[in-house]
């Protein structure tokens, strides 16, 4: 069964703009390998003199089959890619079922 997923991805604990950019490229490669580059935008930001990498779905969710298997595998690939750049970086990943969220908001569930 396919599920429409909203993805939020934050990588924190980066020491410099250069490390953030290298991390962004590593995360982008995972996104590209997954074939979801048209749905998930990856960027770098500076917050309070700290550098982060953000990944977010846009107007359209990611359609995933076997999400219970896909999500931990995706997380592992992102964490491995980030770990190759920085051993101190922290990955936060949140995947939400868009249809479930909409049903809850509409009160139909």
N, CA, C and O of each residue as an XYZ file, in Angstrom:
436
protein
N       0.839     -1.174      0.000
C       0.000      0.000      0.000
C       0.889      1.244      0.000
O       1.879      1.305      0.729
N       0.539      2.217     -0.805
C       1.282      3.472     -0.879
C       0.702      4.487      0.094
O      -0.505      4.539      0.328
N       1.591      5.284      0.648
C       1.216      6.314      1.601
C       1.827      7.633      1.143
O       2.961      7.667      0.664
N       1.071      8.717      1.291
C       1.575     10.059      0.998
C       2.272     10.581      2.248
O       1.644     10.727      3.296
N       3.567     10.862      2.141
C       4.385     11.223      3.291
C       4.897     12.656      3.177
O       5.364     13.095      2.126
N       4.792     13.362      4.291
C       5.438     14.676      4.441
C       6.739     14.430      5.197
O       6.745     13.773      6.237
N       7.835     14.957      4.670
C       9.147     14.750      5.280
C       9.679     16.072      5.814
O       9.648     17.100      5.137
N      10.171     16.014      7.057
C      10.918     17.107      7.658
C      12.230     16.521      8.143
O      12.238     15.534      8.878
N      13.325     17.114      7.741
C      14.652     16.603      8.055
C      15.521     17.772      8.484
O      15.647     18.758      7.758
N      16.126     17.664      9.672
C      17.047     18.691     10.173
C      18.359     18.011     10.536
O      18.366     16.947     11.155
N      19.460     18.625     10.152
C      20.778     18.175     10.576
C      21.413     19.346     11.318
O      21.627     20.413     10.744
N      21.709     19.140     12.588
C      22.312     20.185     13.420
C      23.674     19.715     13.909
O      24.102     18.599     13.614
N      24.357     20.589     14.667
C      25.666     20.242     15.198
C      26.786     20.386     14.190
O      27.827     19.740     14.313
N      26.577     21.224     13.199
C      27.584     21.447     12.156
C      28.460     22.629     12.562
O      27.958     23.618     13.096
N      29.754     22.535     12.314
C      30.711     23.496     12.855
C      30.970     24.713     11.969
O      31.490     25.720     12.449
N      30.622     24.639     10.704
C      30.940     25.754      9.807
C      30.003     25.754      8.603
O      29.280     24.794      8.340
N      30.048     26.858      7.895
C      29.277     26.972      6.649
C      29.746     25.919      5.646
O      28.934     25.330      4.934
N      31.047     25.688      5.593
C      31.601     24.702      4.660
C      31.113     23.296      5.010
O      30.733     22.528      4.126
N      31.126     22.964      6.302
C      30.653     21.648      6.719
C      29.154     21.509      6.441
O      28.694     20.434      6.056
N      28.397     22.583      6.631
C      26.963     22.551      6.329
C      26.732     22.315      4.843
O      25.842     21.551      4.467
N      27.519     22.960      4.002
C      27.362     22.780      2.552
C      27.752     21.367      2.135
O      27.090     20.772      1.285
N      28.802     20.829      2.713
C      29.198     19.457      2.403
C      28.120     18.467      2.868
O      27.841     17.475      2.195
N      27.530     18.749      4.014
C      26.446     17.911      4.532
C      25.220     18.016      3.641
O      24.553     17.016      3.377
N      24.922     19.225      3.178
C      23.780     19.409      2.280
C      23.962     18.574      1.023
O      23.022     17.925      0.563
N      25.163     18.587      0.468
C      25.431     17.786     -0.734
C      25.267     16.298     -0.444
O      24.748     15.564     -1.284
N      25.699     15.843      0.722
C      25.572     14.423      1.086
C      24.105     14.028      1.235
O      23.688     12.972      0.761
N      23.327     14.883      1.894
C      21.889     14.606      2.054
C      21.204     14.664      0.692
O      20.352     13.827      0.392
N      21.566     15.635     -0.126
C      20.968     15.757     -1.461
C      21.220     14.500     -2.283
O      20.347     14.071     -3.038
N      22.395     13.908     -2.147
C      22.694     12.685     -2.885
C      21.768     11.550     -2.467
O      21.314     10.778     -3.312
N      21.485     11.442     -1.173
C      20.536     10.419     -0.700
C      19.153     10.690     -1.284
O      18.478      9.773     -1.750
N      18.740     11.943     -1.255
C      17.433     12.339     -1.811
C      17.391     11.985     -3.301
O      16.396     11.443     -3.782
N      18.452     12.287     -4.019
C      18.517     11.965     -5.450
C      18.460     10.462     -5.679
O      17.747      9.986     -6.562
N      19.223      9.713     -4.872
C      19.241      8.256     -5.010
C      17.854      7.658     -4.766
O      17.493      6.644     -5.365
N      17.088      8.288     -3.890
C      15.719      7.844     -3.602
C      14.746      8.239     -4.721
O      13.638      7.709     -4.801
N      15.165      9.165     -5.576
C      14.294      9.634     -6.645
C      13.215     10.594     -6.170
O      12.168     10.720     -6.805
N      13.466     11.275     -5.050
C      12.458     12.186     -4.495
C      12.923     13.641     -4.524
O      12.426     14.478     -3.770
N      13.885     13.930     -5.404
C      14.439     15.272     -5.482
C      13.430     16.314     -5.946
O      13.626     17.503     -5.695
N      12.363     15.904     -6.611
C      11.349     16.865     -7.051
C      10.356     17.186     -5.939
O       9.638     18.183     -6.017
N      10.311     16.355     -4.915
C       9.388     16.555     -3.797
C      10.064     17.110     -2.549
O       9.406     17.748     -1.728
N      11.364     16.880     -2.391
C      12.068     17.275     -1.168
C      13.173     18.270     -1.514
O      14.093     17.961     -2.271
N      13.062     19.466     -0.945
C      14.074     20.505     -1.131
C      15.049     20.449      0.039
O      14.639     20.339      1.194
N      16.341     20.525     -0.267
C      17.380     20.490      0.757
C      18.130     21.820      0.708
O      18.521     22.287     -0.362
N      18.323     22.422      1.887
C      18.982     23.726      1.946
C      19.814     23.836      3.216
O      19.698     23.016      4.127
N      20.654     24.861      3.260
C      21.403     25.178      4.476
C      20.851     26.475      5.042
O      20.377     27.346      4.314
N      20.927     26.576      6.360
C      20.489     27.788      7.057
C      21.458     28.066      8.195
O      22.116     27.165      8.715
N      21.525     29.323      8.561
C      22.282     29.712      9.743
C      21.279     30.239     10.747
O      20.530     31.171     10.456
N      21.263     29.642     11.934
C      20.371     30.065     13.015
C      21.220     30.361     14.244
O      21.934     29.486     14.734
N      21.145     31.573     14.735
C      21.880     31.932     15.947
C      23.344     31.514     15.867
O      23.889     30.935     16.807
N      23.973     31.815     14.731
C      25.374     31.495     14.464
C      25.664     29.993     14.471
O      26.809     29.579     14.650
N      24.630     29.187     14.277
C      24.784     27.745     14.142
C      24.273     27.360     12.761
O      23.323     27.954     12.250
N      24.905     26.372     12.170
C      24.568     25.968     10.813
C      23.750     24.689     10.843
O      24.043     23.761     11.597
N      22.717     24.656     10.008
C      21.852     23.488      9.908
C      21.573     23.191      8.443
O      21.669     24.064      7.580
N      21.227     21.948      8.190
C      20.754     21.527      6.874
C      19.308     21.117      7.058
O      18.975     20.379      7.984
N      18.449     21.599      6.172
C      17.024     21.308      6.241
C      16.571     20.604      4.971
O      17.015     20.933      3.871
N      15.694     19.643      5.134
C      15.045     18.996      4.005
C      13.549     19.002      4.261
O      13.108     18.592      5.335
N      12.768     19.452      3.307
C      11.322     19.551      3.479
C      10.614     19.182      2.183
O      11.076     19.508      1.090
N       9.484     18.495      2.327
C       8.631     18.314      1.165
C       7.959     19.651      0.893
O       7.762     20.468      1.792
N       7.617     19.850     -0.368
C       6.962     21.086     -0.757
C       5.463     20.892     -0.861
O       4.833     20.341      0.043
N       4.900     21.344     -1.957
C       3.457     21.289     -2.160
C       2.947     19.860     -2.320
O       1.778     19.583     -2.053
N       3.806     18.969     -2.746
C       3.382     17.599     -2.992
C       4.128     16.637     -2.077
O       5.340     16.764     -1.904
N       3.427     15.689     -1.498
C       4.087     14.716     -0.624
C       4.871     13.683     -1.434
O       4.769     13.618     -2.659
N       5.640     12.894     -0.727
C       6.360     11.776     -1.312
C       5.452     10.558     -1.207
O       4.915     10.275     -0.137
N       5.280      9.843     -2.302
C       4.467      8.626     -2.296
C       5.398      7.452     -2.037
O       6.337      7.209     -2.794
N       5.122      6.723     -0.950
C       6.009      5.641     -0.524
C       5.207      4.355     -0.373
O       4.147      4.339      0.251
N       5.721      3.296     -0.944
C       5.164      1.958     -0.721
C       6.004      1.287      0.354
O       7.229      1.405      0.354
N       5.353      0.589      1.264
C       6.078     -0.091      2.334
C       6.773      0.874      3.264
O       7.953      0.704      3.573
N       6.050      1.894      3.716
C       6.652      2.960      4.512
C       7.271      2.438      5.807
O       8.254      3.014      6.273
N       6.744      1.383      6.401
C       7.309      0.871      7.655
C       8.708      0.293      7.437
O       9.506      0.245      8.374
N       9.005     -0.132      6.248
C      10.341     -0.616      5.900
C      11.190      0.530      5.332
O      12.380      0.637      5.628
N      10.574      1.368      4.531
C      11.295      2.446      3.860
C      11.844      3.469      4.848
O      13.004      3.868      4.738
N      11.036      3.898      5.806
C      11.455      4.981      6.695
C      12.736      4.656      7.475
O      13.647      5.484      7.475
N      12.856      3.500      8.139
C      14.121      3.228      8.840
C      15.319      3.080      7.891
O      16.439      3.452      8.243
N      15.084      2.544      6.702
C      16.166      2.432      5.730
C      16.606      3.809      5.242
O      17.800      4.072      5.100
N      15.638      4.683      4.988
C      15.934      6.051      4.565
C      16.703      6.780      5.668
O      17.711      7.435      5.400
N      16.223      6.661      6.908
C      16.900      7.292      8.041
C      18.359      6.814      8.125
O      19.271      7.620      8.309
N      18.567      5.516      7.990
C      19.916      4.955      8.075
C      20.812      5.504      6.971
O      21.981      5.801      7.217
N      20.285      5.642      5.764
C      21.085      6.177      4.650
C      21.444      7.647      4.892
O      22.571      8.069      4.634
N      20.466      8.424      5.393
C      20.741      9.836      5.692
C      21.777      9.932      6.807
O      22.736     10.695      6.690
N      21.598      9.173      7.880
C      22.541      9.219      9.003
C      23.944      8.800      8.571
O      24.926      9.395      9.014
N      24.052      7.793      7.721
C      25.360      7.350      7.235
C      26.016      8.444      6.389
O      27.210      8.704      6.529
N      25.247      9.073      5.526
C      25.788     10.139      4.671
C      26.261     11.312      5.520
O      27.338     11.858      5.284
N      25.462     11.699      6.502
C      25.842     12.803      7.386
C      27.058     12.408      8.214
O      27.964     13.220      8.400
N      27.093     11.181      8.712
C      28.203     10.704      9.528
C      29.530     10.705      8.802
O      30.578     10.855      9.429
N      29.501     10.541      7.492
C      30.745     10.598      6.711
C      31.319     12.017      6.665
O      32.510     12.204      6.413
N      30.467     13.009      6.911
C      30.919     14.399      6.914
C      31.273     14.861      8.324
O      32.285     15.533      8.523
N      30.444     14.501      9.302
C      30.641     14.977     10.669
C      30.186     13.921     11.670
O      29.065     13.419     11.597
N      31.066     13.597     12.597
C      30.704     12.621     13.626
C      29.867     13.246     14.744
O      29.273     12.531     15.551
N      29.820     14.571     14.792
C      29.067     15.243     15.854
C      27.690     15.733     15.408
O      26.899     16.181     16.237
N      27.397     15.655     14.127
C      26.107     16.136     13.615
C      24.975     15.236     14.104
O      25.145     14.029     14.273
N      23.830     15.849     14.325
C      22.635     15.137     14.766
C      21.569     15.221     13.670
O      21.320     16.287     13.107
N      20.949     14.079     13.380
C      19.900     14.025     12.359
C      18.560     13.862     13.066
O      18.383     12.966     13.891
N      17.622     14.742     12.731
C      16.237     14.625     13.184
C      15.398     14.419     11.933
O      15.456     15.231     11.010
N      14.617     13.342     11.890
C      13.791     13.029     10.731
C      12.370     12.757     11.195
O      12.144     11.966     12.111
N      11.419     13.416     10.555
C      10.009     13.218     10.858
C       9.282     12.955      9.551
O       9.385     13.736      8.605
N       8.547     11.848      9.503
C       7.729     11.514      8.347
C       6.290     11.368      8.822
O       6.012     10.620      9.758
N       5.384     12.080      8.179
C       3.985     12.049      8.585
C       3.105     11.642      7.414
O       3.346     12.025      6.270
N       2.088     10.863      7.721
C       1.086     10.445      6.739
C       0.167     11.638      6.473
O      -0.632     12.013      7.331
N       0.280     12.225      5.299
C      -0.473     13.426      4.940
C      -1.971     13.170      4.961
O      -2.728     14.012      5.443
N      -2.414     12.032      4.450
C      -3.843     11.732      4.411
C      -4.410     11.581      5.816
O      -5.533     12.012      6.078
N      -3.659     10.983      6.712
C      -4.086     10.853      8.102
C      -4.166     12.215      8.763
O      -5.123     12.497      9.484
N      -3.183     13.056      8.531
C      -3.215     14.417      9.081
C      -4.454     15.177      8.602
O      -5.127     15.839      9.392
N      -4.745     15.077      7.319
C      -5.921     15.776      6.763
C      -7.215     15.246      7.362
O      -8.117     16.026      7.668
N      -7.321     13.938      7.533
C      -8.528     13.341      8.118
C      -8.699     13.798      9.568
O      -9.817     14.075     10.003
N      -7.608     13.876     10.307
C      -7.691     14.348     11.684
C      -8.114     15.805     11.753
O      -8.936     16.181     12.588
N      -7.543     16.635     10.863
C      -7.909     18.053     10.808
C      -9.383     18.239     10.431
O     -10.057     19.117     10.970
N      -9.871     17.427      9.524
C     -11.264     17.542      9.063
C     -12.244     16.881     10.030
O     -13.455     17.061      9.907
N     -11.724     16.120     10.986
C     -12.595     15.448     11.943
C     -13.306     14.235     11.350
O     -14.341     13.808     11.862
N     -12.760     13.688     10.287
C     -13.398     12.523      9.643
C     -12.798     11.219     10.125
O     -13.137     10.151      9.615
N     -11.932     11.294     11.077
C     -11.317     10.072     11.608
C     -11.440     10.060     13.106
O     -10.986      9.118     13.755
